[in-house]
Amino acid sequence: MNLNEALQFINSLGYKIKKPERIGFFKKSYYIIAEHGGKKYRFMLDKGKLHKEIPLKSGNSFWAELEEIG
């Protein structure tokens, strides 16, 4: 998955893309900031795989890999 495909997939889920940010200078990894229902969500595209940040009640978070259904 490349950046354009990831942005289209996130849009199809109903999120509004705010901005993609490149992680590092030479890496092809990106943070994608999106909004839905007034809340901000973070996605990460790394090595062709899309991940979403899942917050926990303890204040920590973890990254879960998203898989396209269909």
Phi, psi and omega in degrees: 000133176257181186297316181297319177296320179296317179296319178295320180295317179296319176298321181292339177279353177101006178272149176257121183288127175268303178193139170268140179237134178282137177266115180075173183268319185262347181280151174259050179244146184222144164264137178238118179267129182224160178236148174203121179064031178083359179252151177262140179232149178245134174241157177225130174255115183221123179055039176081003180245139182261132180235152176238138178281125180250114180282150177247160180297334181287352182100346176277176176209167175217163181258125178251136180282132177266140176239137180287130180262134178126000000 
